[in-house]
Amino acid sequence: MRLTTKSEYGILCLLYLARNQNHGETNEPVSLAKISSQEGIQKDYVEKLMLALQRAEVVKAVRGLKGGFVLAKAPQEIRIFDVITALEGKTFEAFCDSNAREKNPCLHAACDCDLRVLWDRLKVAVDQVLNGVTLKDLLDGKLGNHRCA
């Protein structure tokens, strides 16, 4: 499992949109500039993330003078698995599966490799956890609280 800033920042942007909706605001679109400044992420990067999330139908773009982005679904309907796959393509990739294998072929890439069985089981477990967590779960602190030091 290799998650990049795409996943982390994408989820932070979605949490910001969800908090905006949760505070009784009228679900007005939030501009890229506002998300960028509030989350401390470069505007160009936020735009790239939002476009990928829009293609995955996680957010909707609203055009116009007061345009921006809104969640396409309620926070309880947005699974973290869907967010990560929209941004990363996969939730878990073993060396056996990666493009790096073309340059350095795995000597044990056969389907019956003992190590491959472990990676497959780990992918199933990771996907199961990510499918069981929604944006609302994160908003509500259902996974516990952790504060950066």
QUIMOTA-V269131 format. One record per residue. N is the residue number from 1. PHI is phi in radians with two decimals (NA if undefined). PSI is psi in radians with two decimals (999 if undefined). Layout:
n phi psi
N PHI PSI
N PHI PSI
This chain:
n phi psi
1 NA 2.15
2 -2.33 1.75
3 -1.72 2.43
4 -1.82 -3.07
5 -1.12 -0.35
6 -0.97 -0.87
7 -1.18 -0.86
8 -1.06 -0.89
9 -1.20 -0.64
10 -1.07 -0.76
11 -1.16 -0.69
12 -1.06 -0.72
13 -1.12 -0.73
14 -1.16 -0.68
15 -1.08 -0.68
16 -1.09 -0.80
17 -1.07 -0.75
18 -1.14 -0.73
19 -1.09 -0.66
20 -1.05 -0.72
21 -1.31 -0.59
22 -1.22 -0.44
23 -1.50 0.43
24 1.38 0.08
25 -1.21 2.83
26 -1.48 0.59
27 0.97 0.66
28 -1.28 2.56
29 -1.05 2.58
30 -1.93 2.27
31 -1.27 2.74
32 -1.01 -0.71
33 -1.08 -0.70
34 -1.18 -0.81
35 -1.05 -0.80
36 -1.01 -0.85
37 -1.23 -0.67
38 -1.23 -0.62
39 -1.73 -0.12
40 1.19 0.63
41 -2.08 2.41
42 -0.97 2.43
43 -1.02 -0.72
44 -1.07 -0.65
45 -1.24 -0.71
46 -1.05 -0.73
47 -1.07 -0.78
48 -1.06 -0.75
49 -1.14 -0.80
50 -1.12 -0.64
51 -1.16 -0.70
52 -1.14 -0.71
53 -1.23 -0.53
54 -1.20 -0.75
55 -1.05 -0.57
56 -1.50 0.06
57 1.07 0.62
58 -1.60 -0.61
59 -2.21 2.84
60 -2.09 2.48
61 -1.64 2.41
62 -2.07 2.12
63 -1.48 2.86
64 2.01 3.14
65 -1.03 -0.70
66 -1.84 0.58
67 -1.34 3.09
68 2.78 -2.51
69 -2.23 2.57
70 -2.33 2.79
71 -1.17 2.44
72 -1.44 -0.30
73 -2.44 2.95
74 -1.18 2.59
75 -0.95 -0.56
76 -1.29 -0.18
77 -1.77 -0.07
78 -1.76 1.87
79 -1.49 2.46
80 -1.08 -0.57
81 -0.96 -0.81
82 -1.14 -0.65
83 -1.14 -0.85
84 -1.15 -0.73
85 -1.19 -0.54
86 -1.16 -0.63
87 -1.61 -0.64
88 -1.79 -0.43
89 1.66 -0.70
90 -2.49 2.75
91 -1.66 -0.34
92 -2.69 2.33
93 -2.48 2.09
94 -1.48 2.78
95 -0.94 -0.63
96 -1.00 -0.55
97 -1.59 -0.33
98 -1.40 2.88
99 -1.16 -0.39
100 -1.07 -0.44
101 -1.10 -0.49
102 -1.11 -0.65
103 -1.41 -0.63
104 -2.27 1.44
105 -1.01 2.40
106 -1.27 2.23
107 -1.25 -0.30
108 -2.06 0.67
109 -1.41 0.06
110 -1.11 2.70
111 -1.05 -0.45
112 -1.72 0.33
113 -1.09 2.31
114 -1.08 -0.66
115 -1.20 -0.61
116 -1.05 -0.63
117 -1.06 -0.74
118 -1.09 -0.82
119 -1.08 -0.70
120 -1.11 -0.73
121 -1.16 -0.68
122 -1.14 -0.71
123 -1.07 -0.76
124 -1.05 -0.77
125 -1.14 -0.77
126 -1.07 -0.84
127 -1.09 -0.65
128 -1.13 -0.75
129 -1.11 -0.85
130 -1.16 -0.55
131 -1.25 -0.41
132 -1.59 0.03
133 -2.08 2.27
134 -1.91 2.95
135 -1.04 -0.66
136 -1.13 -0.68
137 -1.00 -0.74
138 -1.17 -0.75
139 -1.05 -0.71
140 -1.47 -0.03
141 1.20 0.46
142 -1.20 -0.25
143 -1.65 0.05
144 1.77 2.90
145 -1.82 2.40
146 -2.48 2.18
147 -1.97 2.37
148 -1.19 2.46
149 -1.39 999
